[in-house]
Amino acid sequence: MKKCVAFLMILCLLTPVFPGHGEEIYYITGMQDDSSRLKLRKAPSTNSEILGQFFGDVEVTVHSVSGEWAKVDIGGLEGYMMREFLAPDSDGQWHFQGNPGSPFYVDENDRVPLYAAPNVSSAKITAIGPESGSVHVLGTINDDWLYVLIEQPDGSTLYGYGSSLDITESDNYATATVDGNGQTVNIRAEPSLDAAILGEYFSGVVVRRLFDNHVAGDGWDKVRVGSVVGYMREDYLDYSSAGVFPWRAPMAELKEHDCAIWDYPLDSTIDLYTPFCILGRFGDRYQVRCETWLDETNCGYAYGFISVDSVKTKPQGSVSTQGVTKKDTFLYSSDQGNLTAWQEVPKGTQVMISHAIGETVPVGGFFSEYVYPEAAYLSVEFTLPDGSFTFGYLPIDAVSYDPGLNYPESMTLG
């Protein structure tokens, strides 16, 4: 009898304590990494329909437990989760819920709408903007929706659903650069080599990483470039935050007339003198990124599509951002926008080119990734002889670089 009692006591210590009746708050636990999620299923079976997938530390309301499954409520969705991945808030500490997100693809008012349920016919709770506070993505609901938590500036919290196409990964892990070692890389409709190819991108194209609903850690990332959404292999995406990338999408020039452009937010045409680069080919169209005035005070980029036949010369490939000093020169630093020489740089120094500027450094303005005729300095990064890393500005006439970085002449006359 004593052995039986002792066995039952040990079993109680090893078995998670779950509510038998009523409701209690639990948290998702035991995830392998930040990208792993726990599935919410329609019925208590691994073969049942998946209603959503939720990241670690996300709060769930447990209604009851039966065997290996707990009946739960999360974000207004009711279903079942495996109870081994749920734990009470026993440490008494605040839980970091979900993964940081960023409302990047905003509407004309710089907002992303937040809904009460994962459908556009539900009530609109608010619109997420720059001043809304921290955004945490708690989970994915099919391919279209994200369950999010907003930490508002006043300390209050707000839960709701936002479009999976408009909210990207957080800024420190959202921006990637296509890196096919100078070659084009396919973007596909699904995370599979057997899926349809939507188009091909040049190395150097910047993409935004989206939260997605497919299996975490399968080697694919869901990305967006302008209006294009698809999957790319992680092997061909560089998320490095240090240095600049070795490739850049090629510049191109129009024929001798204005050009029709589709999916362009500003106008239906681009004129002969609009600087743009070709990001990739999609059938008989190129996707392009134009450097333009977004409004009366802000420069930036706008994306669209033009006919392949509109381009005077076919782009041959990505452009190298590597350069080398062709004479002894000085590296300049910025002091409130003014440039000051501060270090000697010998002839033959290998550099990586980030962007071009004029005689002064723009403050909060637009930096051109390509070299325009009025450019006087190149922003560069390189390694010193002692192995340390530095960056600054070099006079443009002191650097030998790929001429593909120069604007085509026809784009810079007007």
N, C-alpha and C positions, 0 to 999 in steps of 0.2 A: 504493500500500500504506500509506504514512504517513497519507494522508487517511482511509483506512478505519479504521485504528487510532484516530486522533483522534476520529472520529465515534463509535466504540464507547465510548471513554472518556467523552465528553460524555453519551452515552445512559445510561451507568451512573450518572453523577452526578445525572441528572434523574429516574431511576426509583427509587422507594422500595425499600429492601432488605428482603426478606422471607425467612423461613426456607424452605429447600427441604425439609428433613426435621426431624423432632423437633417440639418445642413451644417457643414463645417468647411472652413477655408483650408485648402491644401495648395502645394506648389509643385510644379513639374521639376523633377530632379533626375540625376543619373544620365544626362545627355553627354555624348562623347566630346562634342566641341560646340562652338557657337553656331554652327550651321545645322546641327542636328535638331530634329523636332519630334514631338510625340503626337501620334495620330489620334484624332477624335473620330470614333466610328459610330455608325448608325445603330449597330447591334453589338453585343458582346462577343465578337468573333473576329479573328484576323482576316477573315474572308469577307467581312461586311464592308459596305460603302464607306469611304473616307469623307467625313464632313469638313475636316480642317486639320492642319498640322501646326503645332505650337512649340515655341522655343522654351529653353530652360528657364526656371524660376517664375514662369507665368502663373498667375493665381487662377485656381479653379474652385468651384463650389461642388463639393461631394455630397450627393443626396443619399446614396446607399452603396453597399459593397456586396458582391456575390462572387465567391471564388476568386479568380484572377482579375476580375473586372470591377471597376467603379463606375457608377452612373453619375455623370457630372454635368455641370452647366458652365459654359465659358462664353462670354460675350453674347448671351442670349441664345446660344446654340446648345441644345441638349444632346448628349450622346454618351459613349462609353470610352474609357481609357484604361489601359493596363495599370493595375493598382501598384505594381512594383516600382513604377516611375512617379509616384505621388508621395509627398511627405508633408507632415504638418510644419507649421512655422514655429519649430521648437526652440530655435536659437534666439528668438525675440528681436531679431535684427531686420532692418529693411532689406527687401529683396530687389535686386536689379532685374527688372522685368524685360525680357525680349532683347532685341538687337537695335542699336541706334539706326534711325532712318533719316532721310532728307527729302522734303517735298520739292522736287527739282523741276518736273515738267508741269509748270503752273499755267493757269488761264491768263486772260488779258489783265486781270487784276492782281497777278502774282499770288494766286491762291489755289489750293487744292481742296475740294469739298470733302467733308467728313460726314458719313451717313450713320443712321442708327442701326441699320442692318445691311448685309452684303447685297444690296440691290439699289438701283437709282430711284426706284419708286418709294423707298422708305424716307422717313423724315431726315432732312439735312440738319445735322447738329451744329456745325460751324464750318468755317473755311480756314484751312491751315495756311498761315503766312509767315513772313520773316520774324514777326514779333510774337508768334503763338507760343513759343517755348520749345522744349525738347520733345522730339518725336521718337517713340519706341515702337518698333514693329513686334507684336506679340505672336503673330502667326499668319499663315497663308490659308485662304479659303478658295479652293480651286485655282484656276490660272488667272482669275480676274480681280480678286480682292485681298486686302490685307487688314488684319485686326490690329489696331494701333492704340497706343496710350499717349496722350499729350500731357506733359508736365508744364502747366501754365506758369507764367511769371509770378502770379500771386500765390503759388504753392499748391493750388488745387489741381486735380487730375480730371482728365476727360477721356472716355473710351469711345471708340467708333470704328467705322470701316472706310478705308480709302482705296482708290484704284491702284492695282499692282503695277500699272504702267506709268503712274505719276510720281510714286514715292520710291526713290532709289536707296541703295545701301548708303550708310553714313559717308560723309565726305572723305574720311581717311581710308575707306575701302570701296569707294564708288567709282572712281575714275581709273580706267585702265587704257593702255595703249596697245593697239594691234601690233604684234611683233612676229612677223613671218620671215625674219631675216632678210627683209627687203622685198619679199614676194607677197602676192595677194593671199588672203585667208578667207575661206568660205564662212558665211553665216547661214544657219539652217533653221528650218521651221520647227524642228523638235530636237531634243538632246540625243541625237543618234547620227552615226555616219551614213545610215540608210535613209535619213530624212531628206526631204526636198531642199535643194540649195536655193535660198532666196536671192543671193548675190555674193559678190566677192569684194573684200575691202583691201585697200593698200596698207602696207605697214606704216605706222605712224598715225593712223586714225584714232581719235579719242572716243571711247565708248563709255556709257554709264551702266553700271551693274544693277540689275533689278533683283528684288526678292522673287523667288519662283517656287513652284509647287512640285517640282520633280525631286528625285532622290538626291539627298545631299551627298556631296563627295563623290559624284560619279564622273568627274572630269569635265563637266560642262558648266558654263555660266550663261544666264539669261541676260542679254544686254539690249540697250537701246541707243540708236543714233538718229536724232531727229525723229521722224515718224516710223522708222524701221525698228522692229522688235524681233529678236530671234536668239538663237543659241550659238555660242562659239566655244571651241575647245580652250580650256584653261592654259594649255601648253603654249598657246599663241597670244596670250594676254599678259601684259606686264603691269603689275600693280605697284611697282617700286616707286617710292616717294623721293628717293635720293637721285640727284643728277637729272639730266635731260635725256630724252630718248634718242637713239641713233638714227631714226628714220622719220620722215615727214611725208604726208600725202602730197602728190604732185600738183603744182599749179597748172592752170590751163588757160587757153584764150579762146574767145568766141570767133565765129566767122565775122565777116564785115557787116554785121547788123545786130540789132537787139535780139534777145533770145527768150522764147517762152519758157516759163518755169512752173512746175507743179508742186503742190504741197508747200508753198512758200508763204509765210505769214504776212509778208509786207506788200507784195505786189504780184502780178501775174507775169511780169517780164523782168529781166535784168538787162541793163544796157551794156554796150560794148566796153565800157571802162570800169565795170564793177569787178574788183578783185575777187577771185574765187579759186578754190582748189577742188579737185575731183577726189572724193572719198572712196568710191567704188562703183562697180558696174552692176546694173540690175536689168538684164535683158538688153533692150534697145535704149535704155536710159542710164545716165550717170547720176548718182547722188552727189550733190555738191554742197559745200559750205561757203557762204559768202561773207566777206567782211563788210559790214554795213553799219549805218546808223539805225539803232533799234528805235530811238525816239529823238527828240530835239537835243538831248544832252548826253546820251549814252551810246557808245560804240559797242559792237559785239558781233556775234555770229548768228546767221540764220541759215536754215537747211532747206533744200528743195531738190527737185529732179529736173534735168534737162535732157533733150534728145542727144544721143551719141553723135548724130549728124551735125549738131550745133557747134561742135568743137573743131577748131581749125587743125590742130595737131593732136594725134592720139597720144595719151600719156603713156610713157614707156615704163614707168615704175616709180617706186618710192624714191625720195630724195634724201641723201645723207646729210645729217646735221654735224658731221665731223669736219673740223677745220684744222689748219696749221698756220702758225705765224710765219710770214715770209720775210720778216726782218726783225731786228731787235726793237722792242717797243715798251710801252708802259701799260700796266693794268690800272684802270680808273675805278674809284669807288664813288658812291653817291652821298652827297651832303645836302639834304633838303632839296633834292632834284638837280643840284649842280654837281658836275663831275670833277674829281680831283685825282691826279696821278699819285699812286702810292707804292707801286712795286714794279721793278723791272721784269720784263718777260723776254727771254732770249728767242732768237730765230729758231724755228723748228719745233716749237712747243705744240703738242697736240691738244686741241680744245674741243669741247662740245658746245654747239651754238643753241641758245634757248630762244632768243628773239632779237629784234632790231629796234633801235630808238633813234631819235634825232639828236640835237645838241644837248638836250637836257632829258632827265628821266621824268616821264609823266607821273604825276601824283594822282593815284586813283583813276588813271585813264586807261586807254586801250594800248596793249602791247602787241605789235605785229610779229607773228611767228615767221613771216617771210620778209625778205629784204626789199624795201621800197626805195625809189631813187633818192629821196631826201634823207635816208638813213645815214647817220654819221658813226654810230657805234654798234657793236654786237655784244649782247650779253652772253657770257661764256662761263663754263665751268671746266676746271682741269686740275691735274695733280702736279704739285710742286716737286722739284728734285729730291726733297727730303721725305717724300711720300705723303705729305699732308695735302688736304683738299681745299681748294679755294674757288672763289667766283668773283666776277666783276665785269667791267666793260673794256673792250679793246677797240681801237680805231678801226673802222671797216677796211681802210686801205692797208692795214697791217696783217690781214688775215686772208689766206687762200681758202676758198670754200666751194662747195658744189654750186654751179651756176643755176641749178634747178631751184634754188632758194630765192632767186630774183623774180619779181613780178614780170610777167610777159610785157613787153613794151607797149602793146596795144591797150593794156589795162591801165596804164599810168599816164596817158596823154591828157585826159580830161579831168 
